Amino acid sequence: MHAVTAFDPTTGAQLWTYTGDSHSGATLVDASSDGGLYAVSSGTPASVPYLVRLDPATGHSTPAQPTAEVSALNNTTSVVAYR
C-alpha cells in the first residue's frame, strides 16, 4: 500500500502518515504554491480514487475542488485540473 509520510527536516522524526481517506492507499501528486500538498486517495473497492488536499502540518485531508477538465485520456478516463 502506498502512503504519504511527512518528516521533520531537522530531526528526521516522522510527523504524520496519510494512507488515504479509507486507508486503502494514497499517492503524492504535487505541492501548491501556498504549501499545501495534493494526493490521490485510492478509494475503496466500491469507489474510485479521488484527489485531496493535505494540510502539510497535520496531514488532514480535504477534497480538492475541480477547476476545469484538461484532457481525455481514453473513453472512460479524463484528467481534471484542481486548485
C-alpha positions in Angstrom: 0.0 0.0 0.0 1.2 3.5 -0.8 1.2 6.3 1.7 2.3 9.9 2.0 4.6 10.5 5.0 6.0 13.8 6.4 9.2 14.1 8.3 10.7 16.9 10.4 13.6 18.2 8.3 15.7 19.0 11.4 15.3 15.8 13.5 14.2 13.3 10.8 11.3 12.3 13.1 8.1 11.2 11.4 5.3 13.8 11.7 2.4 12.1 10.1 1.3 9.5 7.5 -1.7 9.7 5.2 -2.9 6.3 3.9 -6.0 7.6 2.1 -9.4 8.5 3.5 -10.4 4.9 3.5 -6.9 3.7 4.5 -6.6 1.9 1.1 -3.5 3.9 0.0 -2.5 7.3 -1.3 0.0 8.7 -3.7 1.5 12.2 -3.5 0.8 14.2 -6.7 2.0 17.8 -6.3 2.6 20.7 -3.9 0.8 24.0 -4.2 2.4 27.4 -4.1 0.8 28.0 -0.7 2.4 25.0 0.8 -0.5 22.5 0.5 0.1 19.0 -0.8 -2.1 17.2 -3.3 -2.5 13.4 -3.2 -4.7 10.8 -4.7 -6.7 8.8 -2.2 -7.0 5.3 -3.5 -10.7 4.9 -2.6 -12.2 1.6 -1.8 -13.2 -1.4 -3.9 -16.6 0.2 -4.2 -15.4 3.7 -5.1 -12.9 5.4 -7.4 -9.7 7.2 -6.5 -10.0 11.0 -5.9 -7.8 14.0 -5.4 -7.4 15.5 -1.9 -5.5 18.4 -0.5 -3.3 17.6 2.6 -2.5 20.1 5.3 1.3 19.9 5.5 1.3 20.4 9.3 -1.2 17.8 10.2 -1.8 15.5 7.2 -5.5 16.0 7.4 -7.3 15.8 4.0 -10.0 17.8 2.4 -11.5 17.1 -1.1 -9.7 19.1 -3.8 -12.0 21.4 -5.8 -12.1 20.8 -9.6 -11.5 23.9 -11.7 -11.6 22.6 -15.3 -11.3 19.5 -17.3 -7.9 19.4 -19.0 -8.0 16.4 -21.5 -9.4 13.0 -22.1 -7.0 10.0 -21.7 -9.4 7.5 -23.3 -13.2 6.9 -23.5 -13.6 6.2 -19.8 -11.0 8.4 -18.0 -10.4 12.1 -18.0 -7.8 14.4 -16.3 -9.2 17.2 -14.2 -7.2 20.2 -13.1 -7.6 21.0 -9.4 -6.9 24.1 -7.3 
